[in-house]
Structure formats: C-alpha cells, structure tokens
Amino acid sequence: MEHEKAESTDEKGIISKYYDGIHFPTLVPGDVKDHLNAVKNLKHRECDILLGAFPKSGTHWAFDVLYMLQTGKAEYSFDKIIALDFEPTEKFDALDSPRVLVTHFYPQHIPKYMVDEKCKIVYIYRNPKDTAVSAHLFLQRFDMVGFLGYDGEWEQYLELFTKKHVYYNSWFDHVKSWMEFKKTNPHLPILFMSYEDMKRDLRSCVQVIAEHLGSKQDPEFLDQVADKCQFSPMSKAKTADKTETAMSKDGSNPFYRKENLTVVKTACEYEDNHTFTLGRRVKL
C-alpha cells in the first residue's frame, strides 16, 4: 500500500495510506484492504458496543463513559484503547467482555456482525472548528512508532482540512455518512451524542447513554460516572498514568489537552451553511 502525501500551500502535507477514496492513518496495520476485510469479518461477541467518531471528537472521553457503564464500575480504564483502525484483529479476540470497540472508520467498514446482530452503537460528533483545532495540535504532539505526523502551521492544516486531505477525509462527509447509515438502517440502535452536550451537561448525557445501552441506571452510580468523567479529574488521572503520556513528544497526555480550546488568531468560524472562513470563504 503506497503512502500518499496530500500537499498544502507550503508543501507540508499529511502522510496517509490511501484506499477506497479515503486517507487512512499510517498506523493502520499492513495493507489497508486486507485489514478492512479482517475487521469486516471480526467474530461476534454478545454485548459488544461500538463507539464511532471522526478523529478528535471526544473519543477517549466517551470511551471511559461507555466503559464504566458497561462494567458497572465507576473506574477508569488505564489500558491502551484498542481501536479497530489500528490493531490486528487478534487483539480484539483477546479482549475481555464486555467489549467497547472504538473506530474512526466510515460505516461501510465496521464489522458485519454489528449490523446483523443489531449491536448498540454510539456516535460522538463535535463542532468541526474545534475538531480541526484539536486535530492540528494533537498531530504536532503525538509520537508513536509507525505514525507519520504533521508539523505544518495551522493555516496550512486548515487548508488541508477544507480540501478533505486529512485523515478520514472530511468531518462533513464522515458525520453525513453515519447519519445516512442510521437513516437507511432504522432497525439499528444508534445513538448520536454531541461533544458540546456532554460538556454542557454530562450527567444528563450519561443518563441518555445508559438508557440506550440498557446498562445499570442507579442514580447514585450514574452520578459517580458523571463525576469521574468530568474533564479535570479524568485528565489528572490519565496524565498521571504513563500509558498515554508515552505517546507524546513532551511527556504530556496528547488525548487530554485542556478544557477550553485556545483561541487561534486566524479566523475560523463554523456557520450553518458549512462554510469555514480563513481570510476568504471556503465552501465545503
């Protein structure tokens, strides 16, 4: 599988594995086609849950919420999150049940049994402006064997983002594909949850997710889950653990930066008509 470099104005592009019209991260193991086929044929296990999201939409945050609800314990998972995208399928067979499977894949690439067995799915989405800012900063900090990052400036990254030259192409295409997937599969239990709603009222969101999963809904337990999954205590606990800090260039946790995004000097506004502003208007 050849790597493709999407060029930006300063010739600093993002190295990806390109297949089926999609830019996949270089961390996808081996040949992308072979890996997708293996994921498609992953063995079914009772009580599996799928967590889907475009990168940097709150995946790690939502994972711990789902993990606590699935296990019935208000305790963090300090194991490395095993994503369908980046690990050989043998690793998923070795996971204990109940499994929370994580992916950034488009719906056509998720395991077949998820549809056949009507597994519970939760899809997290986030304001594309904040997603783009978070992704740019993450790519500059993340450091892992086999990962080819991006060290270009914000303006160049935003141009790549608007031209669908980032991992998984486009926030808009990704969210739209999952919405259409839900529409064409009305029998599937798919819950859409926004990052902003979780930030605004996590306790209510935990309640909604628990009801969707059919998990333990004791009010005291859900209170504990919401308290544990607030940004500050979660970030502190995760940063103290070395599993994720080992993946950054500066020893910080690349998955938990800070609660409020830094305001960037370049104008980047998300509008109802899906237009970004970067000195000029770029229609997606």
TITOR-225764 format. One record per residue (C-alpha): x, z, y; residue number from 1; residue in one letter. Coordinates in steps of 0.5 Angstrom, whole numbers, plus 500, padded with zeros to 3 digits. Layout:
! TITOR-225764
    u    w    v  resi  resn
    X    Z    Y   NUM     A
...
//
This chain:
! TITOR-225764
    u    w    v  resi  resn
  500  500  500     1     M
  503  498  506     2     E
  503  502  512     3     H
  500  499  519     4     E
  502  501  526     5     K
  497  501  531     6     A
  500  499  537     7     E
  499  502  544     8     S
  501  500  551     9     T
  508  504  550    10     D
  509  501  543    11     E
  508  508  540    12     K
  503  508  535    13     G
  500  512  529    14     I
  503  510  522    15     I
  497  509  517    16     S
  495  507  511    17     K
  490  501  512    18     Y
  485  500  507    19     Y
  478  497  507    20     D
  478  497  514    21     G
  480  504  515    22     I
  486  507  518    23     H
  488  513  513    24     F
  493  518  514    25     P
  500  517  510    26     T
  498  524  507    27     L
  493  520  502    28     V
  497  520  496    29     P
  499  514  493    30     G
  495  507  493    31     D
  489  509  497    32     V
  485  504  493    33     K
  487  508  487    34     D
  486  515  490    35     H
  479  513  492    36     L
  477  511  485    37     N
  479  517  483    38     A
  475  521  488    39     V
  469  517  486    40     K
  470  519  479    41     N
  471  526  480    42     L
  468  531  475    43     K
  461  534  477    44     H
  461  542  477    45     R
  455  546  478    46     E
  454  549  485    47     C
  459  544  489    48     D
  459  544  496    49     I
  461  538  500    50     L
  464  539  508    51     L
  465  533  511    52     G
  467  532  519    53     A
  471  527  523    54     F
  478  530  524    55     P
  479  536  529    56     K
  471  537  529    57     S
  472  544  526    58     G
  473  543  519    59     T
  477  549  518    60     H
  473  554  522    61     W
  467  551  518    62     A
  470  552  511    63     F
  471  559  512    64     D
  464  560  514    65     V
  462  556  507    66     L
  467  560  503    67     Y
  464  566  505    68     M
  457  564  504    69     L
  459  561  497    70     Q
  463  567  494    71     T
  458  572  497    72     G
  464  576  501    73     K
  466  576  508    74     A
  473  575  507    75     E
  478  569  509    76     Y
  481  564  504    77     S
  488  564  505    78     F
  489  559  500    79     D
  491  552  503    80     K
  485  548  504    81     I
  485  542  498    82     I
  482  536  502    83     A
  479  530  497    84     L
  483  526  502    85     D
  490  529  501    86     F
  491  531  494    87     E
  491  528  487    88     P
  484  530  483    89     T
  487  534  478    90     E
  488  540  483    91     K
  480  540  484    92     F
  479  541  477    93     D
  484  547  477    94     A
  480  550  483    95     L
  475  556  481    96     D
  468  555  482    97     S
  464  555  487    98     P
  468  550  490    99     R
  467  548  497   100     V
  470  541  497   101     L
  473  538  504   102     V
  473  531  506   103     T
  474  526  512   104     H
  472  520  508   105     F
  466  516  510   106     Y
  460  517  506   107     P
  462  511  501   108     Q
  468  514  499   109     H
  465  521  497   110     I
  465  523  489   111     P
  459  519  486   112     K
  456  525  483   113     Y
  455  528  490   114     M
  449  523  490   115     V
  447  523  483   116     D
  446  531  483   117     E
  444  532  490   118     K
  449  536  492   119     C
  449  540  498   120     K
  453  537  504   121     I
  454  540  511   122     V
  457  535  516   123     Y
  460  538  522   124     I
  461  534  529   125     Y
  464  535  535   126     R
  464  532  542   127     N
  468  526  542   128     P
  472  528  548   129     K
  474  535  545   130     D
  475  532  539   131     T
  480  527  542   132     A
  484  532  546   133     V
  485  537  540   134     S
  487  531  535   135     A
  492  529  540   136     H
  495  536  541   137     L
  495  537  533   138     F
  499  531  532   139     L
  504  533  536   140     Q
  505  540  533   141     R
  503  538  525   142     F
  509  538  521   143     D
  509  536  513   144     M
  513  532  508   145     V
  510  525  508   146     G
  506  526  514   147     F
  508  521  520   148     L
  505  524  526   149     G
  505  521  533   150     Y
  509  523  539   151     D
  506  519  545   152     G
  503  521  551   153     E
  495  523  552   154     W
  494  517  556   155     E
  496  512  550   156     Q
  493  516  545   157     Y
  486  516  548   158     L
  487  508  549   159     E
  488  508  541   160     L
  482  513  540   161     F
  478  508  544   162     T
  480  502  540   163     K
  479  505  533   164     K
  486  505  532   165     H
  486  513  530   166     V
  486  516  523   167     Y
  479  514  520   168     Y
  478  509  526   169     N
  472  512  530   170     S
  469  518  532   171     W
  463  514  533   172     F
  463  510  527   173     D
  464  516  523   174     H
  458  520  526   175     V
  454  514  525   176     K
  455  512  518   177     S
  454  519  516   178     W
  447  519  520   179     M
  445  513  517   180     E
  447  516  510   181     F
  443  521  511   182     K
  437  516  513   183     K
  438  512  507   184     T
  438  518  502   185     N
  433  522  505   186     P
  433  526  498   187     H
  440  529  499   188     L
  440  536  502   189     P
  445  534  508   190     I
  445  539  514   191     L
  448  536  521   192     F
  451  542  525   193     M
  455  541  531   194     S
  461  545  533   195     Y
  458  547  540   196     E
  452  550  537   197     D
  457  554  532   198     M
  461  556  539   199     K
  455  558  543   200     R
  451  562  537   201     D
  455  563  531   202     L
  450  568  528   203     R
  444  563  528   204     S
  448  557  525   205     C
  451  562  519   206     V
  443  563  518   207     Q
  442  556  518   208     V
  447  554  513   209     I
  446  560  509   210     A
  439  557  508   211     E
  441  550  507   212     H
  446  553  501   213     L
  441  558  498   214     G
  446  563  499   215     S
  446  570  500   216     K
  442  572  506   217     Q
  442  579  507   218     D
  442  580  515   219     P
  448  585  514   220     E
  452  580  510   221     F
  451  575  515   222     L
  453  579  521   223     D
  459  580  517   224     Q
  460  573  516   225     V
  459  571  523   226     A
  463  577  526   227     D
  469  575  521   228     K
  469  567  523   229     C
  469  568  531   230     Q
  475  565  534   231     F
  479  571  536   232     S
  479  575  529   233     P
  480  568  525   234     M
  485  565  529   235     S
  489  572  529   236     K
  488  573  521   237     A
  490  565  520   238     K
  496  566  524   239     T
  499  572  521   240     A
  499  568  514   241     D
  504  563  513   242     K
  500  558  509   243     T
  498  554  515   244     E
  504  556  520   245     T
  509  553  516   246     A
  505  546  517   247     M
  507  546  525   248     S
  513  545  528   249     K
  513  551  533   250     D
  511  556  527   251     G
  504  557  531   252     S
  498  555  527   253     N
  496  548  528   254     P
  489  549  526   255     F
  487  554  531   256     Y
  490  553  538   257     R
  485  557  543   258     K
  478  558  544   259     E
  478  554  550   260     N
  481  547  551   261     L
  486  545  556   262     T
  483  541  562   263     V
  487  535  562   264     V
  489  531  568   265     K
  487  524  566   266     T
  479  523  567   267     A
  476  523  560   268     C
  468  524  560   269     E
  463  523  555   270     Y
  457  520  557   271     E
  450  519  554   272     D
  452  512  553   273     N
  458  513  549   274     H
  463  511  555   275     T
  470  514  556   276     F
  473  514  563   277     T
  480  513  563   278     L
  481  510  570   279     G
  477  505  568   280     R
  471  505  564   281     R
  472  503  556   282     V
  465  501  553   283     K
  466  503  545   284     L
//
